Amino acid sequence: MTERSPRDEELRRYETILDSLDDAVYAVRPDGTIAYVNDRYAEMKGVSREELRGTNIYDWVTEETAEQARRVRREMDAGDRDTGTVEYEFLTADGERFPVEMRFKYITDEGGDELDRVGVIRDVSEREQREEALRRKNERLEAFASIVSHDLRNPLNVAQGRLALAREEHDSEHLDAVADAHERMETLIDDLLTLARDGEGVEETEWVPLRDLAETCWDGVETAAASLRVESDRTIRADRSRLRQIFENLMRNAIEHAGDDVTVTIGEVDEGFYVADDGPGIPESDREAVFDPGFSTSDGGTGFGLEIVQTVATAHGWDVRVTDAADGGTRFEFTGVDVFE
């Protein structure tokens, strides 16, 4: 056995690391011949590393893929980008194909001359399957939202109109019950539409003062004899309209479950804020279930308000949990929030 040089040992360590990766790695000489591939690259291609080394890399791809890579290389040569990214169908030696994402860069010496380019190829089959499943889910949600907004709301409007005419001719407590049922149906439709259309992530945010938004939301909710107390001047980064959904749903929830004279408090916690009330609270055994679809401890509740709260929080990337309030009621804490210091 001959003693390896420090340089050889270093290269051996690097190669061991590269062979342990789940992604394919390759290096190409300036003339396009393959200088190196790791085990994963050979496995994906379906041939040995020895069969790949020294061959032209474009001999192993389709002409369409080769042209994609050449186009990106021309953009890199023009200085438009430092790293090339190409999404294409990887071609195995047996002719099978699957989607991959390739990222590559040039390696240059001190004089700036091209020596090699190196790249990493990732199998994105599972990612594309998830994206396709999400696309189909969103299409179903949009179709559902359309049915709710048209096929249900239109006959409800007709029923409400007929009820108004009936009240002009008759005065009956039964008509009051019909009106209450119509109001509940309308609330259900609004909540279902919110869930169907607001499940995606938040894209546009702004700095929102908690105090100002809370007071605006309070003015828009039927608060009866309830009172609002805001104990924070904190400003957070959020989608204003969707944060409003959180506040209004929690305010209505407090009044619905804690009574008309409840006090709702909004304050701050580390990396976030909370909304609390001084009502009877939520039993610890129910706290994990309160965000489940349709869960409600009130006969008049739709069961969707708290699900909307969690959906909006998740869309922002926040965590939400239920705990006891200082006054013995319920406290919803939101953390992981971008706070303006």
N, C-alpha and C positions, 0 to 999 in steps of 0.2 A: 504494500500500500504506500502511496506517496502522500506526503503531507500537503493538505490544502492550504492555499494562501488565504489571508483575511478577506480578500476580494471574492474568492470562490465561496467562502463560507457565507458572506453577505448575500451573494446571488442565490445561494441555496436556500437561505431563510426566506428571501423574497418569493422564490418559486413555491416554497411550501405554503406560504400565506395565500398566494394566488390560486393554488390548487385546492384550497379549502373553501373558496368562494362559491356561492350559488349562481353567480353571474359568469358568463363567458368573457374571457379577456384575450386580446390578441395584440400583436405588434407587427407592423408592416414596414418593409424597407422602402426607400424612395422609388424603386422600380416596380413596386406593387407586389413583390413576393412576400410571403408570410415568413416572418422571422421567429415568431413565438405564438403558441396558443396554450392555454391552461387545460386542465383535464375536463372542465365543464364545457369548454368550446368543442373539444373533440367528441364529447358525449352527445351534445346537441346535434352536431353534424352527422354523427353515426360512423365515424372513421377514426383511425388512430392519429395521434399527434404527428407521428413520422410521415404519414401520408399527406398531411397538410403543409408541413414545413417545406419551404422552397417553391411551393406552387403559387400562382398568381391568385390573389384573393378574389378577383372578379370571376375566376373560373368556377367559383362555388356559389354564385348568386345568380339571380335572373338578370336579364338586361335592364328591366325596369328598375330593379334595386340598384344596380350599378350606376344608372343615370341619376337616380336620386342622390346617391353618395357623391357623384362627381359635381352635381349642382351645388350641394352644400360646401364641397371643397372649394369651388370657385368663389362662393360668398366669403369663405374664410380667407382665401388668398387676397380678396379685395378689401379685407379689413372690416367686413360687416359683422363678423362674429369671431370669438376666440375658440368656441367649442361647437363642434358639429353634432346635430341630433337628427336622427332619421328613424322613422317608424316604418317598418316594412314586414313582409312575410319571410321568415327564415326558411331556407330550403335545405332539407336534409339530403344526405347521399341517396336515400331511397325515394326521394321525390315528395316527401311529406312536407307540409307547410304549417307554420303557426306564427302568430303575431309576436314581434319583438320590438324593443326600443334600443337603438344603438347610440352611444355617445362616444365621440373620439376627439383627440387633440393632436397637434403636431408636437414633436420633440425636436428641439434645435440645439446646436452646440453654441459655444460662446460667440462665434462669428455670425450666428443667426441663420446658418444654412440648415435646411431640412435634413434630418437623419432618418427618422422613422415617424410613423404616427401610431398611436396606441388607442385602443378602444375597449369599451365594455358593452356587452350585449345582454339585455335582460328579457327573459320570457315574460310577456305581459298577458298571457292567455287568461289567467284567473282575473286580472284587473279588468280586461275587456268584457269578460262574462259578468262581472259585478256591475260594470257600467251599463251593459245591455239590460241586465235585470232591473237596474234603477230606472233606466229610460222607460221600460215597459210599465214599471210601477207608477212612474209619473204620468204616463199616458192614461193609465186606469184612474188615477186620482183626478186628472183633469176631466175625464169623461164623467166621473162621479160628481165632481163639482158642477158640471154643466147640467146634469140631471137634477141635482138639488136646487140649483138656482132657477131653473126654468120649469121642469116638470112638477116640482113640488110647490115652489113659491107662487106660480100662476094660479093653480086651483085654490091655494090658501087666500090669495087676494080676492078671488071670486067669493069665497066663503065669508070673508070679512065684510065685503060689500053687501052681501045678502043679509048678514047679521045687522048691519047698520039700518037697512030698510025694515027688517023685522022689529027693531027697537022703536022705530017711528010708529009702528002699528000696535005693538004690545009692550007691556012692562012686566017682565017675569024674571025671577031669580035664575031660571034655567038659562036664560040668555046671558046672564053674567058668567055662568059656568062655561058656556060656549066661548065667550070672549077670553076667559082665562086659558082655555085650551088652545085657542088661536095664538095667544101671546107665547105660550110655552112652545108651540110648534115653531114659531118664528125665531125664538131664541135657539132652539135646537138646530134649525137650518143655518143660522149665523155661525154657531159654534162648529158645525160640520164643515162649512165652507172654509173657516179659518184653518182647521186641521188639514183639510185637503190641499189648500193652496200655500200654506206657510210652513211646510215641512222642510224646505230646502235651507241650505246655509245662508248666512247673512253676507251680502256682498258690499253694500254701502253703509258706512257708519259715520257718526259725527259725535262731537262732545256734547253730552246731554246733562244739564244740571238736574239732580234728583228732586230738589225742592220745587223748582218751577214745573217740571213735568207732573209730579205728584199732585200739586194743587190744581193743575189743568184737568187731570184725570178725575179728581174728586168732584169738580164742578160738572163733569159729564155723567156722573153716576147718581142714581136715586139713593140719597144717603139718609133720608128721614131725620132722626135725631142723633145720628152717629156723628163722630168728630174725627178729624185728622190731626195727627201730630207728626211733624217732620223734624227729626233731630240730626240732620246732616245737611251740610252745604256742599257735599261731594259732587264732583262732575265725573261721569263715566263715559266710555266710548261705547256707543250702541246704535242700533237702528231705532230711531225715535218712535216710529209708528208701532213697531213690534214690542218695544219696551212698554209702550202704553198698554198693549194687550195684557202684559204681565200685571201691571198695576191695577187696571180696571177689573180684571178677573179676580184678583186677590181681594180687592175692596168689596166687590159684590159677594164674594164667598164669605167674607167676614160678616157682612150684614145679614146674609141669608142664614148663617149658622150660629152667629153670636147675638143676634138681636139688633133692633133699630137703634139702640143707644150705645152700641159698641164704639170703642176708640181704636182706630187704626194708626199704628206708628211705623214710620219709615226711618231707618237709621243705617249706620255703617258697621261693617265688620272688616277684618283684614282681607284685602284684595276683593272687596265687594260691598254688598248692602243687604238689608233685610226688610221684610214687611211682616209686621206682627199685629196681633189684636189681643184684647183682654177678655175674650170669650171663654167658653168652657174647655177649649183645647181639643186636640185630636188624640185619642187613646194610642199608646205606643204600639199596640198590636195592629193598628190600622195605618200607620205612617208610611209603610212601604207600598201600600195598596192605593193611597190617595191619588196617585198619578195614573192609575190604570184607567183605560177607557170605560166610561159609564159608571165609575165608582162615585157614589154620593151617599152621605148620611142623612140627607134631607129629601123628603118626598117631592119637594118642588124643584130640586136641582136637576140639571141636565146630565151631570156626571162628566162633562167635557171641559169645564173651566180649568181645572188643575192640570189636565192633560195638555191643554193649550199652553199653560204656564211652563211646563217642562219642555214642550216642543220648542218654544221660543228661546228658552234658556240654552237648550242643546244647540240650536241653530247659531247662537252666539259663541259657543264653545265654553259655556259656563256650567258649573255644577250647582245643583239646587238640593237642599235637604230640609226636612221638617223637624223642628225641635220645640221645646217649651219656650214660651215668651216669659219675660221678666214678671209680667202681671198675671201669669198663670194661664194665658191663652195659647195661641198657636203662633209660631214664628217660622217664616220661610227665609232661609239664608241662601244667598247667591254669591258664589266665590269663583275665582279665576277670571275676574272682571278687570278690564284695562281701566285703571283709575288715574285721573289727572292729579298729580301731586303739586 
